[in-house]
Amino acid sequence: MLPGALSLACSRSLVEAPDPGGYRTRAVAEVRNHDATLFCEVEGEGRPVTVLAHGLTNNRNELAAFTPLVPGTKVRFDFRGHGRSSAPADPKGFRFEDFARDVDAVANAFGATVAVGTSLGAGAIGNLVCSVPDRFERMVWLLPAGLDLPFGLASRYHLLAGDLEGRTPEEALEAVLNDPARVAEYLQTPWRLEVDRMMWRHEDPDGLARAIHGVVEDWPIPDREMLREVRIPTVIVTIEGDEIHPAELGRIFADLMPNAELLAFESQEELFGQIPQLVARISAFIAGSG
């Protein structure tokens, strides 16, 4: 699912519009690890190099409207089972450590020193730095969804995955867009329809279903105490009242990680109102000046 208001707000102007710096996606590449081929898009140039990891059921376009506002080179990629990336046939190939390997492979391929992740992406980055505490120079975790306990909404996601199984990409997209709850949202905020249409582009719905089934039975952090060794400067963003991404997780992460800063919003409305300031704050942080 789209990880909350932050991605919605950043995505409202999605990638078809030219950005103020003149950057366009300039390169498309594939990165291979031993069990998946990961589709990547690269924009910008110079340092720092930032890898951006999306949320569960989304794809590389999730923060495409945000990346033109970030300095340096930005690498957006599709996780295994998502977008245009391949999906391992083994249903056991979708644990957080597997998604962490995807982040690491892309970061290695492009020399990324900064990592930004939303929801699943934040969890994969967290899993990686538990094993390699100095893997990046800076991190941004947007709406983290898990710690070291089972995911409480797993059954909901298993149902979603079941609805995707056996469908063509076109059928899967139409099933999502015609969900009654989404249709009601589109009537209130019509621009969300085009956001969902872009985010739900997946070439292999069965692969996406395997990814969902696998990862919701896992948790990102092997042991929360491991985070005390992660001294990477990190910005964490949360919203109160988000069922999938509990704000309490941000407070726990900020307490455990010595150089973490928590940006907590009381509501989606507050976040929407602060998007320009938040984007400026994160951009400065990624550049090393904030």
C-alpha positions in Angstrom: 0.0 0.0 0.0 1.2 3.5 -0.6 3.0 4.5 2.7 0.9 7.4 3.9 0.6 11.0 3.2 4.2 11.8 2.6 4.4 9.7 -0.5 1.0 11.0 -1.7 2.1 14.6 -1.2 5.4 14.1 -2.9 3.7 12.2 -5.7 1.0 14.7 -6.5 3.1 16.3 -9.1 4.5 13.0 -10.4 7.3 12.5 -12.8 5.8 13.9 -16.0 6.4 17.5 -15.0 9.9 19.0 -15.6 11.8 19.7 -12.4 13.3 23.1 -11.5 16.9 21.9 -11.9 16.4 20.5 -15.3 17.1 16.9 -14.3 15.4 14.1 -16.2 15.9 10.4 -15.8 19.1 10.0 -17.7 19.9 6.3 -17.4 18.2 3.0 -17.0 20.1 0.0 -15.7 19.7 -3.4 -14.3 21.6 -4.7 -11.2 21.8 -8.4 -10.7 22.3 -10.2 -7.4 22.3 -14.0 -7.2 18.5 -14.4 -7.3 17.0 -11.2 -8.7 17.5 -8.7 -11.5 16.6 -5.2 -10.2 15.4 -2.4 -12.6 16.9 1.0 -11.8 16.5 4.5 -13.0 19.2 7.2 -12.4 18.8 10.9 -12.5 21.0 13.9 -11.6 24.8 13.8 -11.4 27.6 14.2 -8.9 27.7 13.6 -5.2 26.2 12.5 -3.0 24.8 9.4 -4.6 21.5 8.4 -3.0 19.7 5.1 -3.3 15.9 5.3 -2.8 13.9 2.2 -1.7 10.1 2.2 -2.0 7.3 0.7 0.1 5.5 -2.6 -0.2 3.3 -2.9 -3.4 4.7 0.3 -4.8 7.5 0.8 -7.3 10.5 3.1 -8.1 8.1 5.9 -9.0 7.1 6.4 -5.4 9.4 9.4 -4.7 10.0 10.4 -8.3 8.6 13.9 -7.7 10.9 14.3 -4.7 14.2 13.3 -6.3 14.5 16.4 -8.6 14.7 18.5 -5.4 17.6 16.4 -4.0 21.2 17.2 -4.8 23.6 14.8 -6.5 22.8 11.5 -8.2 19.6 9.7 -7.3 19.0 6.0 -8.0 15.4 4.7 -7.8 14.9 1.0 -8.2 12.2 -1.7 -8.0 12.5 -4.2 -5.3 12.3 -7.9 -6.2 8.8 -8.8 -7.1 7.9 -5.2 -7.8 7.6 -3.0 -10.9 10.0 -4.2 -13.6 12.3 -6.2 -11.4 12.3 -10.0 -11.5 10.8 -12.2 -8.7 12.5 -15.3 -7.3 10.5 -18.4 -7.8 11.3 -19.5 -4.2 8.7 -18.1 -1.8 11.4 -18.0 0.8 13.3 -15.4 -1.2 11.3 -12.4 0.2 12.5 -11.9 3.8 13.8 -8.6 5.0 17.4 -9.8 4.6 16.6 -10.4 0.9 15.2 -6.9 0.4 18.3 -5.6 2.3 20.5 -7.4 -0.3 18.6 -5.6 -3.0 19.4 -2.2 -1.4 23.0 -3.3 -0.9 23.4 -4.5 -4.5 22.1 -1.3 -6.0 24.1 0.9 -3.6 27.2 -1.0 -4.5 26.6 -0.8 -8.2 26.3 3.0 -8.1 28.5 3.9 -5.1 25.6 5.3 -3.0 26.6 6.8 0.3 23.0 7.9 1.3 19.9 5.7 1.6 16.3 6.9 1.7 13.5 4.3 2.3 9.8 4.4 2.9 8.0 1.7 4.9 9.4 -1.6 3.4 12.4 0.4 2.1 13.1 1.8 5.5 12.9 -1.7 7.0 15.3 -3.1 4.4 17.8 -0.4 5.0 17.4 -1.0 8.8 18.1 -4.7 8.3 21.2 -3.9 6.3 22.7 -1.5 8.8 22.1 -4.0 11.6 24.6 -6.2 9.8 26.9 -3.3 8.6 26.4 -0.4 11.0 28.5 2.0 9.0 27.1 1.0 5.5 26.0 4.6 4.7 26.9 8.1 5.6 23.4 9.4 6.0 19.9 7.8 6.0 16.3 8.9 5.8 13.6 6.6 7.1 10.1 7.6 6.0 7.2 6.0 7.9 9.0 2.9 9.2 6.5 0.0 9.6 8.3 -2.6 11.7 10.8 -3.3 14.4 11.6 -6.8 15.9 8.1 -8.1 16.4 5.6 -9.8 14.0 3.6 -7.5 11.8 0.1 -7.1 13.2 -1.7 -6.6 9.9 -0.2 -9.6 8.1 -3.6 -11.2 7.4 -4.8 -8.1 5.6 -1.9 -8.3 3.3 -2.2 -12.0 2.7 -5.7 -11.3 1.4 -4.4 -8.5 -0.9 -1.8 -10.9 -2.2 -4.4 -13.6 -2.8 -6.4 -11.1 -4.9 -3.3 -10.5 -7.2 -2.5 -14.2 -7.8 -3.2 -15.5 -11.3 -4.0 -12.0 -12.7 -2.3 -10.3 -15.7 -0.7 -6.9 -14.9 -3.7 -5.2 -16.4 -6.2 -7.2 -14.4 -4.3 -6.6 -11.2 -4.2 -2.9 -11.8 -7.9 -2.7 -12.5 -8.7 -4.8 -9.5 -6.8 -2.3 -7.3 -8.2 0.8 -8.9 -11.8 -0.5 -8.6 -11.6 -1.4 -5.0 -14.6 0.4 -3.4 -12.5 2.1 -0.7 -10.2 3.5 -3.3 -13.0 4.6 -5.5 -14.4 6.6 -2.6 -11.0 8.2 -2.1 -10.8 9.1 -5.8 -14.1 11.0 -5.5 -12.7 13.1 -2.7 -9.1 13.5 -4.1 -9.2 12.7 -7.9 -5.4 13.1 -8.3 -4.9 9.9 -6.2 -6.2 7.9 -9.1 -3.2 8.8 -11.3 -0.8 8.3 -8.4 -2.1 4.7 -7.8 -2.1 4.0 -11.5 1.6 4.8 -11.6 2.5 3.1 -8.3 0.7 -0.1 -9.1 2.6 -0.9 -12.4 4.0 -4.3 -11.8 5.0 -6.7 -14.6 4.5 -9.9 -12.5 1.5 -9.8 -10.1 2.3 -13.4 -9.0 5.8 -12.3 -8.1 4.4 -9.3 -6.2 2.0 -11.7 -4.3 5.0 -13.9 -3.3 6.8 -10.8 -2.1 3.8 -9.7 0.0 3.2 -13.2 1.5 6.9 -13.5 2.4 7.8 -10.2 3.9 4.7 -9.7 6.1 5.7 -12.9 8.0 9.1 -11.4 8.8 10.3 -8.3 10.6 13.1 -5.9 9.7 15.2 -5.7 12.8 16.7 -8.9 14.2 17.2 -7.4 17.6 16.4 -3.7 18.4 19.5 -3.5 20.6 21.6 -3.8 17.5 20.5 -0.3 16.5 22.6 1.2 19.3 25.6 0.5 17.2 24.2 2.3 14.2 25.7 5.8 14.5 24.8 7.0 11.0 23.1 10.4 11.0 19.5 9.5 10.3 16.2 11.5 9.9 13.1 9.5 10.8 9.6 10.8 9.7 6.4 9.6 11.3 2.7 10.6 11.5 0.4 10.0 14.5 -2.6 7.8 13.8 -1.0 5.8 10.9 -2.1 2.2 11.5 0.5 0.7 9.2 3.4 2.9 10.3 2.9 3.5 14.0 4.4 6.7 15.2 5.7 4.9 18.3 8.2 3.1 16.1 9.9 6.4 15.3 10.2 7.3 19.0 11.8 3.9 19.7 14.2 4.2 16.7 15.2 7.7 17.8 15.9 6.5 21.3 18.0 3.6 20.2 20.0 5.2 17.4 22.6 7.7 18.8 22.5 10.1 15.8 18.8 9.8 14.8 16.5 12.8 14.6 12.7 12.3 14.7 10.4 14.5 12.7 7.0 13.7 14.1 3.7 15.0 12.7 0.5 15.0 14.5 -1.7 14.3 11.5 -1.6 13.9 7.7 -3.0 17.5 7.5 0.0 18.9 9.4 2.4 17.0 7.2 0.7 18.2 4.0 1.0 21.7 5.2 4.7 21.3 6.0 5.7 19.5 2.8 7.8 22.4 1.4 9.7 22.8 4.6 10.1 19.0 5.0 11.5 18.5 1.5 13.9 21.4 2.1 15.0 19.9 5.4 15.6 16.5 4.0 17.4 17.8 0.9 19.7 19.8 3.0 20.4 16.8 5.2 21.2 14.6 2.2 23.6 17.3 0.9 25.3 17.3 4.3 24.4 20.9 5.2 21.5 20.2 7.5 
